Amino acid sequence: MLFNLFNSMPSVSTKELEAKLTEKPQIIDVREPNEFIAGHIPGAKNVPLRKAESYAPKGKVYVICQSGARSKRAATILKSKGYDVVNVKGGMSAWSGPTRGGKL
């Protein structure tokens, strides 16, 4: 079952997400707080992976982490609960758009 959920996971590139920033998409960053503080996408909410299971997004949510591994896990958890989830491929390592906080 998880394999099927993982294979059907919608995803976008960091460039595609950057193009959507004017629409103010709901973004959760599943990195640890110290990583988030160091630099994150403007408007993103920090929901560390360990708290993803209890997070209840409203509407479509984009999930990002540092490289894409944790965001895939979090997105799979949220999708299995019925939420509209999009994984951001490449994570903050691939992000070249605007950030808040320190430099990554």
Biopython code that builds the backbone (N, CA, C, O; Angstrom):
import numpy as np
from Bio.PDB.StructureBuilder import StructureBuilder

atoms = [
    (1, "MET", "N", (0.823, -1.202, 0.000)),
    (1, "MET", "CA", (0.000, 0.000, 0.000)),
    (1, "MET", "C", (0.868, 1.267, 0.000)),
    (1, "MET", "O", (0.643, 2.163, -0.814)),
    (2, "LEU", "N", (1.851, 1.353, 0.899)),
    (2, "LEU", "CA", (2.715, 2.532, 0.921)),
    (2, "LEU", "C", (3.445, 2.721, -0.393)),
    (2, "LEU", "O", (3.648, 3.849, -0.841)),
    (3, "PHE", "N", (3.842, 1.615, -1.013)),
    (3, "PHE", "CA", (4.539, 1.708, -2.289)),
    (3, "PHE", "C", (3.662, 2.417, -3.314)),
    (3, "PHE", "O", (4.145, 3.271, -4.058)),
    (4, "ASN", "N", (2.373, 2.070, -3.358)),
    (4, "ASN", "CA", (1.455, 2.716, -4.296)),
    (4, "ASN", "C", (1.269, 4.191, -3.966)),
    (4, "ASN", "O", (1.210, 5.029, -4.866)),
    (5, "LEU", "N", (1.179, 4.506, -2.689)),
    (5, "LEU", "CA", (1.046, 5.912, -2.303)),
    (5, "LEU", "C", (2.271, 6.706, -2.725)),
    (5, "LEU", "O", (2.158, 7.827, -3.220)),
    (6, "PHE", "N", (3.448, 6.113, -2.526)),
    (6, "PHE", "CA", (4.693, 6.791, -2.862)),
    (6, "PHE", "C", (4.788, 7.026, -4.365)),
    (6, "PHE", "O", (5.180, 8.106, -4.806)),
    (7, "ASN", "N", (4.424, 6.004, -5.155)),
    (7, "ASN", "CA", (4.504, 6.135, -6.607)),
    (7, "ASN", "C", (3.541, 7.181, -7.146)),
    (7, "ASN", "O", (3.831, 7.821, -8.157)),
    (8, "SER", "N", (2.406, 7.365, -6.492)),
    (8, "SER", "CA", (1.411, 8.304, -7.001)),
    (8, "SER", "C", (1.540, 9.691, -6.366)),
    (8, "SER", "O", (0.649, 10.528, -6.515)),
    (9, "MET", "N", (2.630, 9.930, -5.672)),
    (9, "MET", "CA", (2.814, 11.207, -4.990)),
    (9, "MET", "C", (3.052, 12.335, -5.995)),
    (9, "MET", "O", (4.046, 12.311, -6.721)),
    (10, "PRO", "N", (2.159, 13.315, -6.045)),
    (10, "PRO", "CA", (2.418, 14.467, -6.912)),
    (10, "PRO", "C", (3.675, 15.190, -6.438)),
    (10, "PRO", "O", (3.937, 15.270, -5.238)),
    (11, "SER", "N", (4.441, 15.710, -7.372)),
    (11, "SER", "CA", (5.647, 16.443, -6.998)),
    (11, "SER", "C", (5.875, 17.599, -7.958)),
    (11, "SER", "O", (5.393, 17.602, -9.092)),
    (12, "VAL", "N", (6.623, 18.581, -7.469)),
    (12, "VAL", "CA", (7.013, 19.729, -8.284)),
    (12, "VAL", "C", (8.497, 19.978, -8.051)),
    (12, "VAL", "O", (9.064, 19.556, -7.044)),
    (13, "SER", "N", (9.105, 20.663, -8.993)),
    (13, "SER", "CA", (10.499, 21.078, -8.818)),
    (13, "SER", "C", (10.513, 22.349, -7.974)),
    (13, "SER", "O", (9.476, 22.977, -7.762)),
    (14, "THR", "N", (11.681, 22.714, -7.502)),
    (14, "THR", "CA", (11.795, 23.956, -6.737)),
    (14, "THR", "C", (11.458, 25.160, -7.619)),
    (14, "THR", "O", (10.889, 26.138, -7.135)),
    (15, "LYS", "N", (11.802, 25.098, -8.895)),
    (15, "LYS", "CA", (11.474, 26.196, -9.824)),
    (15, "LYS", "C", (9.962, 26.328, -9.983)),
    (15, "LYS", "O", (9.434, 27.439, -10.025)),
    (16, "GLU", "N", (9.259, 25.180, -10.074)),
    (16, "GLU", "CA", (7.799, 25.222, -10.197)),
    (16, "GLU", "C", (7.168, 25.823, -8.943)),
    (16, "GLU", "O", (6.224, 26.607, -9.036)),
    (17, "LEU", "N", (7.687, 25.460, -7.776)),
    (17, "LEU", "CA", (7.153, 26.034, -6.539)),
    (17, "LEU", "C", (7.454, 27.529, -6.471)),
    (17, "LEU", "O", (6.598, 28.315, -6.065)),
    (18, "GLU", "N", (8.649, 27.919, -6.860)),
    (18, "GLU", "CA", (9.010, 29.340, -6.842)),
    (18, "GLU", "C", (8.041, 30.154, -7.698)),
    (18, "GLU", "O", (7.667, 31.266, -7.324)),
    (19, "ALA", "N", (7.632, 29.607, -8.841)),
    (19, "ALA", "CA", (6.693, 30.300, -9.727)),
    (19, "ALA", "C", (5.314, 30.459, -9.087)),
    (19, "ALA", "O", (4.552, 31.340, -9.484)),
    (20, "LYS", "N", (4.985, 29.625, -8.109)),
    (20, "LYS", "CA", (3.686, 29.680, -7.439)),
    (20, "LYS", "C", (3.683, 30.585, -6.202)),
    (20, "LYS", "O", (2.626, 30.791, -5.604)),
    (21, "LEU", "N", (4.826, 31.124, -5.809)),
    (21, "LEU", "CA", (4.899, 31.911, -4.573)),
    (21, "LEU", "C", (3.943, 33.097, -4.557)),
    (21, "LEU", "O", (3.457, 33.476, -3.491)),
    (22, "THR", "N", (3.663, 33.689, -5.712)),
    (22, "THR", "CA", (2.739, 34.827, -5.752)),
    (22, "THR", "C", (1.322, 34.407, -5.365)),
    (22, "THR", "O", (0.519, 35.242, -4.949)),
    (23, "GLU", "N", (1.011, 33.109, -5.500)),
    (23, "GLU", "CA", (-0.313, 32.588, -5.123)),
    (23, "GLU", "C", (-0.383, 32.260, -3.631)),
    (23, "GLU", "O", (-1.423, 31.821, -3.139)),
    (24, "LYS", "N", (0.728, 32.472, -2.908)),
    (24, "LYS", "CA", (0.833, 32.183, -1.479)),
    (24, "LYS", "C", (0.411, 30.748, -1.146)),
    (24, "LYS", "O", (-0.517, 30.537, -0.365)),
    (25, "PRO", "N", (1.088, 29.769, -1.736)),
    (25, "PRO", "CA", (0.744, 28.372, -1.453)),
    (25, "PRO", "C", (1.073, 28.012, -0.003)),
    (25, "PRO", "O", (1.940, 28.627, 0.618)),
    (26, "GLN", "N", (0.375, 27.012, 0.523)),
    (26, "GLN", "CA", (0.676, 26.506, 1.862)),
    (26, "GLN", "C", (1.906, 25.602, 1.742)),
    (26, "GLN", "O", (1.877, 24.597, 1.032)),
    (27, "ILE", "N", (2.974, 25.963, 2.433)),
    (27, "ILE", "CA", (4.230, 25.209, 2.382)),
    (27, "ILE", "C", (4.598, 24.803, 3.795)),
    (27, "ILE", "O", (4.617, 25.632, 4.704)),
    (28, "ILE", "N", (4.893, 23.507, 3.979)),
    (28, "ILE", "CA", (5.454, 23.095, 5.260)),
    (28, "ILE", "C", (6.872, 22.603, 5.022)),
    (28, "ILE", "O", (7.154, 21.874, 4.070)),
    (29, "ASP", "N", (7.738, 23.020, 5.903)),
    (29, "ASP", "CA", (9.155, 22.670, 5.859)),
    (29, "ASP", "C", (9.377, 21.684, 6.995)),
    (29, "ASP", "O", (9.252, 22.047, 8.164)),
    (30, "VAL", "N", (9.708, 20.430, 6.660)),
    (30, "VAL", "CA", (9.786, 19.375, 7.669)),
    (30, "VAL", "C", (11.189, 19.189, 8.252)),
    (30, "VAL", "O", (11.469, 18.180, 8.898)),
    (31, "ARG", "N", (12.065, 20.163, 8.021)),
    (31, "ARG", "CA", (13.392, 20.107, 8.640)),
    (31, "ARG", "C", (13.278, 20.452, 10.126)),
    (31, "ARG", "O", (12.237, 20.918, 10.589)),
    (32, "GLU", "N", (14.339, 20.221, 10.845)),
    (32, "GLU", "CA", (14.383, 20.562, 12.269)),
    (32, "GLU", "C", (14.416, 22.088, 12.422)),
    (32, "GLU", "O", (14.856, 22.789, 11.510)),
    (33, "PRO", "N", (13.952, 22.607, 13.570)),
    (33, "PRO", "CA", (13.884, 24.060, 13.763)),
    (33, "PRO", "C", (15.189, 24.806, 13.490)),
    (33, "PRO", "O", (15.164, 25.893, 12.913)),
    (34, "ASN", "N", (16.326, 24.242, 13.893)),
    (34, "ASN", "CA", (17.595, 24.942, 13.650)),
    (34, "ASN", "C", (17.893, 25.051, 12.156)),
    (34, "ASN", "O", (18.488, 26.036, 11.719)),
    (35, "GLU", "N", (17.489, 24.058, 11.369)),
    (35, "GLU", "CA", (17.670, 24.116, 9.915)),
    (35, "GLU", "C", (16.739, 25.169, 9.316)),
    (35, "GLU", "O", (17.138, 25.939, 8.443)),
    (36, "PHE", "N", (15.498, 25.192, 9.793)),
    (36, "PHE", "CA", (14.493, 26.136, 9.317)),
    (36, "PHE", "C", (14.938, 27.575, 9.582)),
    (36, "PHE", "O", (14.845, 28.429, 8.701)),
    (37, "ILE", "N", (15.422, 27.839, 10.797)),
    (37, "ILE", "CA", (15.869, 29.187, 11.176)),
    (37, "ILE", "C", (17.033, 29.647, 10.301)),
    (37, "ILE", "O", (17.163, 30.833, 10.000)),
    (38, "ALA", "N", (17.872, 28.704, 9.898)),
    (38, "ALA", "CA", (19.040, 29.043, 9.073)),
    (38, "ALA", "C", (18.636, 29.599, 7.713)),
    (38, "ALA", "O", (19.411, 30.335, 7.101)),
    (39, "GLY", "N", (17.446, 29.268, 7.226)),
    (39, "GLY", "CA", (16.953, 29.781, 5.955)),
    (39, "GLY", "C", (15.790, 28.957, 5.464)),
    (39, "GLY", "O", (15.869, 27.730, 5.404)),
    (40, "HIS", "N", (14.694, 29.638, 5.106)),
    (40, "HIS", "CA", (13.500, 28.935, 4.640)),
    (40, "HIS", "C", (12.742, 29.793, 3.627)),
    (40, "HIS", "O", (13.008, 30.986, 3.483)),
    (41, "ILE", "N", (11.811, 29.177, 2.941)),
    (41, "ILE", "CA", (10.983, 29.869, 1.954)),
    (41, "ILE", "C", (10.031, 30.813, 2.694)),
    (41, "ILE", "O", (9.413, 30.408, 3.679)),
    (42, "PRO", "N", (9.902, 32.060, 2.239)),
    (42, "PRO", "CA", (8.974, 32.991, 2.885)),
    (42, "PRO", "C", (7.563, 32.393, 2.942)),
    (42, "PRO", "O", (7.057, 31.885, 1.942)),
    (43, "GLY", "N", (6.945, 32.458, 4.103)),
    (43, "GLY", "CA", (5.589, 31.949, 4.279)),
    (43, "GLY", "C", (5.517, 30.479, 4.664)),
    (43, "GLY", "O", (4.444, 29.987, 5.012)),
    (44, "ALA", "N", (6.640, 29.770, 4.607)),
    (44, "ALA", "CA", (6.644, 28.351, 4.977)),
    (44, "ALA", "C", (6.457, 28.205, 6.479)),
    (44, "ALA", "O", (6.905, 29.044, 7.260)),
    (45, "LYS", "N", (5.786, 27.126, 6.870)),
    (45, "LYS", "CA", (5.591, 26.812, 8.281)),
    (45, "LYS", "C", (6.502, 25.648, 8.633)),
    (45, "LYS", "O", (6.590, 24.681, 7.876)),
    (46, "ASN", "N", (7.176, 25.726, 9.762)),
    (46, "ASN", "CA", (8.061, 24.646, 10.200)),
    (46, "ASN", "C", (7.257, 23.587, 10.953)),
    (46, "ASN", "O", (6.722, 23.842, 12.032)),
    (47, "VAL", "N", (7.183, 22.395, 10.362)),
    (47, "VAL", "CA", (6.548, 21.232, 10.979)),
    (47, "VAL", "C", (7.559, 20.094, 10.858)),
    (47, "VAL", "O", (7.546, 19.365, 9.867)),
    (48, "PRO", "N", (8.439, 19.929, 11.856)),
    (48, "PRO", "CA", (9.456, 18.880, 11.757)),
    (48, "PRO", "C", (8.842, 17.517, 11.442)),
    (48, "PRO", "O", (7.716, 17.225, 11.846)),
    (49, "LEU", "N", (9.587, 16.695, 10.723)),
    (49, "LEU", "CA", (9.099, 15.381, 10.300)),
    (49, "LEU", "C", (8.459, 14.617, 11.452)),
    (49, "LEU", "O", (7.419, 13.986, 11.266)),
    (50, "ARG", "N", (9.054, 14.660, 12.625)),
    (50, "ARG", "CA", (8.524, 13.910, 13.766)),
    (50, "ARG", "C", (7.126, 14.372, 14.187)),
    (50, "ARG", "O", (6.440, 13.664, 14.925)),
    (51, "LYS", "N", (6.693, 15.565, 13.721)),
    (51, "LYS", "CA", (5.367, 16.084, 14.054)),
    (51, "LYS", "C", (4.402, 16.017, 12.870)),
    (51, "LYS", "O", (3.246, 16.424, 12.990)),
    (52, "ALA", "N", (4.863, 15.514, 11.744)),
    (52, "ALA", "CA", (4.038, 15.500, 10.530)),
    (52, "ALA", "C", (2.761, 14.692, 10.700)),
    (52, "ALA", "O", (1.715, 15.061, 10.165)),
    (53, "GLU", "N", (2.841, 13.598, 11.439)),
    (53, "GLU", "CA", (1.672, 12.735, 11.614)),
    (53, "GLU", "C", (0.504, 13.465, 12.273)),
    (53, "GLU", "O", (-0.653, 13.153, 11.991)),
    (54, "SER", "N", (0.787, 14.423, 13.136)),
    (54, "SER", "CA", (-0.280, 15.135, 13.836)),
    (54, "SER", "C", (-0.669, 16.444, 13.150)),
    (54, "SER", "O", (-1.565, 17.141, 13.626)),
    (55, "TYR", "N", (-0.016, 16.790, 12.046)),
    (55, "TYR", "CA", (-0.317, 18.036, 11.340)),
    (55, "TYR", "C", (-1.556, 17.852, 10.471)),
    (55, "TYR", "O", (-1.707, 16.823, 9.813)),
    (56, "ALA", "N", (-2.438, 18.840, 10.466)),
    (56, "ALA", "CA", (-3.671, 18.770, 9.680)),
    (56, "ALA", "C", (-3.764, 19.988, 8.763)),
    (56, "ALA", "O", (-4.329, 21.011, 9.150)),
    (57, "PRO", "N", (-3.212, 19.885, 7.547)),
    (57, "PRO", "CA", (-3.272, 21.025, 6.628)),
    (57, "PRO", "C", (-4.688, 21.271, 6.125)),
    (57, "PRO", "O", (-5.519, 20.363, 6.095)),
    (58, "LYS", "N", (-4.945, 22.507, 5.732)),
    (58, "LYS", "CA", (-6.226, 22.864, 5.113)),
    (58, "LYS", "C", (-5.938, 23.140, 3.648)),
    (58, "LYS", "O", (-5.236, 24.097, 3.322)),
    (59, "GLY", "N", (-6.472, 22.313, 2.768)),
    (59, "GLY", "CA", (-6.229, 22.479, 1.343)),
    (59, "GLY", "C", (-4.897, 21.892, 0.921)),
    (59, "GLY", "O", (-4.253, 21.164, 1.677)),
    (60, "LYS", "N", (-4.494, 22.219, -0.298)),
    (60, "LYS", "CA", (-3.247, 21.686, -0.853)),
    (60, "LYS", "C", (-2.051, 22.197, -0.072)),
    (60, "LYS", "O", (-1.982, 23.373, 0.288)),
    (61, "VAL", "N", (-1.101, 21.291, 0.188)),
    (61, "VAL", "CA", (0.108, 21.664, 0.920)),
    (61, "VAL", "C", (1.335, 21.136, 0.182)),
    (61, "VAL", "O", (1.365, 19.991, -0.268)),
    (62, "TYR", "N", (2.341, 21.995, 0.069)),
    (62, "TYR", "CA", (3.628, 21.627, -0.527)),
    (62, "TYR", "C", (4.571, 21.297, 0.621)),
    (62, "TYR", "O", (4.647, 22.037, 1.601)),
    (63, "VAL", "N", (5.291, 20.183, 0.496)),
    (63, "VAL", "CA", (6.169, 19.713, 1.571)),
    (63, "VAL", "C", (7.614, 19.752, 1.089)),
    (63, "VAL", "O", (7.943, 19.201, 0.039)),
    (64, "ILE", "N", (8.477, 20.414, 1.872)),
    (64, "ILE", "CA", (9.885, 20.554, 1.501)),
    (64, "ILE", "C", (10.771, 20.224, 2.698)),
    (64, "ILE", "O", (10.352, 20.362, 3.848)),
    (65, "CYS", "N", (11.989, 19.791, 2.422)),
    (65, "CYS", "CA", (13.005, 19.556, 3.459)),
    (65, "CYS", "C", (14.343, 20.017, 2.884)),
    (65, "CYS", "O", (14.362, 20.904, 2.031)),
    (66, "GLN", "N", (15.442, 19.448, 3.320)),
    (66, "GLN", "CA", (16.743, 19.864, 2.801)),
    (66, "GLN", "C", (17.047, 19.253, 1.441)),
    (66, "GLN", "O", (17.496, 19.953, 0.533)),
    (67, "SER", "N", (16.802, 17.938, 1.290)),
    (67, "SER", "CA", (17.182, 17.258, 0.047)),
    (67, "SER", "C", (16.023, 16.588, -0.675)),
    (67, "SER", "O", (16.143, 16.259, -1.855)),
    (68, "GLY", "N", (14.915, 16.383, 0.004)),
    (68, "GLY", "CA", (13.770, 15.706, -0.589)),
    (68, "GLY", "C", (13.411, 14.400, 0.088)),
    (68, "GLY", "O", (12.307, 13.895, -0.117)),
    (69, "ALA", "N", (14.305, 13.833, 0.891)),
    (69, "ALA", "CA", (14.042, 12.543, 1.533)),
    (69, "ALA", "C", (12.998, 12.660, 2.650)),
    (69, "ALA", "O", (12.031, 11.898, 2.675)),
    (70, "ARG", "N", (13.187, 13.597, 3.558)),
    (70, "ARG", "CA", (12.226, 13.760, 4.662)),
    (70, "ARG", "C", (10.879, 14.250, 4.149)),
    (70, "ARG", "O", (9.834, 13.852, 4.663)),
    (71, "SER", "N", (10.899, 15.114, 3.136)),
    (71, "SER", "CA", (9.623, 15.614, 2.615)),
    (71, "SER", "C", (8.824, 14.489, 1.968)),
    (71, "SER", "O", (7.597, 14.473, 2.063)),
    (72, "LYS", "N", (9.499, 13.548, 1.312)),
    (72, "LYS", "CA", (8.787, 12.397, 0.739)),
    (72, "LYS", "C", (8.123, 11.584, 1.837)),
    (72, "LYS", "O", (6.979, 11.154, 1.692)),
    (73, "ARG", "N", (8.844, 11.371, 2.942)),
    (73, "ARG", "CA", (8.267, 10.604, 4.053)),
    (73, "ARG", "C", (7.074, 11.338, 4.651)),
    (73, "ARG", "O", (6.031, 10.732, 4.898)),
    (74, "ALA", "N", (7.221, 12.638, 4.884)),
    (74, "ALA", "CA", (6.123, 13.420, 5.455)),
    (74, "ALA", "C", (4.935, 13.470, 4.499)),
    (74, "ALA", "O", (3.787, 13.337, 4.924)),
    (75, "ALA", "N", (5.206, 13.660, 3.217)),
    (75, "ALA", "CA", (4.132, 13.717, 2.223)),
    (75, "ALA", "C", (3.384, 12.392, 2.165)),
    (75, "ALA", "O", (2.160, 12.377, 2.038)),
    (76, "THR", "N", (4.102, 11.290, 2.257)),
    (76, "THR", "CA", (3.469, 9.969, 2.249)),
    (76, "THR", "C", (2.560, 9.809, 3.463)),
    (76, "THR", "O", (1.450, 9.291, 3.342)),
    (77, "ILE", "N", (3.022, 10.247, 4.625)),
    (77, "ILE", "CA", (2.210, 10.179, 5.848)),
    (77, "ILE", "C", (0.933, 10.996, 5.670)),
    (77, "ILE", "O", (-0.162, 10.507, 5.945)),
    (78, "LEU", "N", (1.073, 12.238, 5.210)),
    (78, "LEU", "CA", (-0.092, 13.118, 5.057)),
    (78, "LEU", "C", (-1.043, 12.614, 3.977)),
    (78, "LEU", "O", (-2.261, 12.671, 4.147)),
    (79, "LYS", "N", (-0.497, 12.121, 2.870)),
    (79, "LYS", "CA", (-1.344, 11.598, 1.791)),
    (79, "LYS", "C", (-2.133, 10.386, 2.272)),
    (79, "LYS", "O", (-3.298, 10.221, 1.910)),
    (80, "SER", "N", (-1.504, 9.531, 3.091)),
    (80, "SER", "CA", (-2.200, 8.341, 3.600)),
    (80, "SER", "C", (-3.367, 8.725, 4.507)),
    (80, "SER", "O", (-4.282, 7.929, 4.718)),
    (81, "LYS", "N", (-3.333, 9.947, 5.043)),
    (81, "LYS", "CA", (-4.420, 10.451, 5.882)),
    (81, "LYS", "C", (-5.463, 11.209, 5.059)),
    (81, "LYS", "O", (-6.429, 11.738, 5.609)),
    (82, "GLY", "N", (-5.262, 11.258, 3.738)),
    (82, "GLY", "CA", (-6.255, 11.850, 2.855)),
    (82, "GLY", "C", (-6.023, 13.300, 2.467)),
    (82, "GLY", "O", (-6.882, 13.905, 1.826)),
    (83, "TYR", "N", (-4.888, 13.872, 2.836)),
    (83, "TYR", "CA", (-4.622, 15.268, 2.511)),
    (83, "TYR", "C", (-4.099, 15.427, 1.087)),
    (83, "TYR", "O", (-3.513, 14.505, 0.520)),
    (84, "ASP", "N", (-4.320, 16.619, 0.516)),
    (84, "ASP", "CA", (-3.848, 16.974, -0.826)),
    (84, "ASP", "C", (-2.412, 17.479, -0.683)),
    (84, "ASP", "O", (-2.178, 18.612, -0.264)),
    (85, "VAL", "N", (-1.462, 16.621, -1.037)),
    (85, "VAL", "CA", (-0.049, 16.872, -0.754)),
    (85, "VAL", "C", (0.781, 16.861, -2.030)),
    (85, "VAL", "O", (0.556, 16.043, -2.922)),
    (86, "VAL", "N", (1.749, 17.781, -2.109)),
    (86, "VAL", "CA", (2.693, 17.828, -3.226)),
    (86, "VAL", "C", (4.101, 17.863, -2.633)),
    (86, "VAL", "O", (4.419, 18.739, -1.829)),
    (87, "ASN", "N", (4.935, 16.915, -3.030)),
    (87, "ASN", "CA", (6.321, 16.874, -2.574)),
    (87, "ASN", "C", (7.169, 17.803, -3.444)),
    (87, "ASN", "O", (6.983, 17.864, -4.659)),
    (88, "VAL", "N", (8.100, 18.525, -2.818)),
    (88, "VAL", "CA", (9.005, 19.413, -3.552)),
    (88, "VAL", "C", (10.328, 18.674, -3.747)),
    (88, "VAL", "O", (11.072, 18.441, -2.794)),
    (89, "LYS", "N", (10.607, 18.312, -5.002)),
    (89, "LYS", "CA", (11.811, 17.543, -5.338)),
    (89, "LYS", "C", (13.072, 18.385, -5.162)),
    (89, "LYS", "O", (13.115, 19.554, -5.548)),
    (90, "GLY", "N", (14.089, 17.776, -4.576)),
    (90, "GLY", "CA", (15.381, 18.447, -4.428)),
    (90, "GLY", "C", (15.528, 19.262, -3.166)),
    (90, "GLY", "O", (16.647, 19.548, -2.740)),
    (91, "GLY", "N", (14.415, 19.643, -2.558)),
    (91, "GLY", "CA", (14.441, 20.368, -1.296)),
    (91, "GLY", "C", (15.172, 21.704, -1.344)),
    (91, "GLY", "O", (15.417, 22.265, -2.412)),
    (92, "MET", "N", (15.508, 22.191, -0.165)),
    (92, "MET", "CA", (16.181, 23.485, -0.055)),
    (92, "MET", "C", (17.564, 23.463, -0.690)),
    (92, "MET", "O", (18.089, 24.517, -1.049)),
    (93, "SER", "N", (18.160, 22.296, -0.835)),
    (93, "SER", "CA", (19.460, 22.204, -1.521)),
    (93, "SER", "C", (19.351, 22.665, -2.966)),
    (93, "SER", "O", (20.314, 23.185, -3.530)),
    (94, "ALA", "N", (18.168, 22.473, -3.571)),
    (94, "ALA", "CA", (17.952, 22.864, -4.963)),
    (94, "ALA", "C", (17.259, 24.225, -5.081)),
    (94, "ALA", "O", (17.111, 24.744, -6.187)),
    (95, "TRP", "N", (16.838, 24.800, -3.968)),
    (95, "TRP", "CA", (16.083, 26.058, -3.970)),
    (95, "TRP", "C", (16.993, 27.235, -4.288)),
    (95, "TRP", "O", (18.037, 27.404, -3.659)),
    (96, "SER", "N", (16.599, 28.052, -5.267)),
    (96, "SER", "CA", (17.366, 29.258, -5.586)),
    (96, "SER", "C", (16.499, 30.507, -5.468)),
    (96, "SER", "O", (16.923, 31.607, -5.823)),
    (97, "GLY", "N", (15.281, 30.322, -4.965)),
    (97, "GLY", "CA", (14.367, 31.444, -4.802)),
    (97, "GLY", "C", (14.634, 32.210, -3.518)),
    (97, "GLY", "O", (15.643, 31.983, -2.850)),
    (98, "PRO", "N", (13.720, 33.126, -3.172)),
    (98, "PRO", "CA", (13.903, 33.943, -1.976)),
    (98, "PRO", "C", (13.847, 33.106, -0.704)),
    (98, "PRO", "O", (13.149, 32.094, -0.640)),
    (99, "THR", "N", (14.593, 33.544, 0.304)),
    (99, "THR", "CA", (14.570, 32.876, 1.609)),
    (99, "THR", "C", (14.464, 33.914, 2.718)),
    (99, "THR", "O", (14.765, 35.092, 2.528)),
    (100, "ARG", "N", (14.032, 33.446, 3.866)),
    (100, "ARG", "CA", (14.021, 34.232, 5.101)),
    (100, "ARG", "C", (14.982, 33.538, 6.051)),
    (100, "ARG", "O", (15.177, 32.326, 5.960)),
    (101, "GLY", "N", (15.573, 34.279, 6.945)),
    (101, "GLY", "CA", (16.526, 33.696, 7.886)),
    (101, "GLY", "C", (17.920, 33.755, 7.295)),
    (101, "GLY", "O", (18.199, 34.564, 6.410)),
    (102, "GLY", "N", (18.787, 32.899, 7.786)),
    (102, "GLY", "CA", (20.169, 32.879, 7.320)),
    (102, "GLY", "C", (20.309, 32.291, 5.933)),
    (102, "GLY", "O", (19.327, 31.841, 5.341)),
    (103, "LYS", "N", (21.493, 32.293, 5.426)),
    (103, "LYS", "CA", (21.784, 31.709, 4.115)),
    (103, "LYS", "C", (21.968, 30.208, 4.243)),
    (103, "LYS", "O", (22.544, 29.725, 5.218)),
    (104, "LEU", "N", (21.482, 29.480, 3.267)),
    (104, "LEU", "CA", (21.663, 28.020, 3.255)),
    (104, "LEU", "C", (22.883, 27.668, 2.462)),
    (104, "LEU", "O", (23.214, 26.490, 2.329)),
]
sb = StructureBuilder()
sb.init_structure("model")
sb.init_model(0)
sb.init_chain("A")
sb.init_seg("    ")
for serial, (resi, resn, name, xyz) in enumerate(atoms, 1):
    if name == "N":
        sb.init_residue(resn, " ", resi, " ")
    sb.init_atom(name, np.array(xyz, "f"), 0.0, 1.0, " ", f" {name:<3s}", serial, name[0])
structure = sb.get_structure()
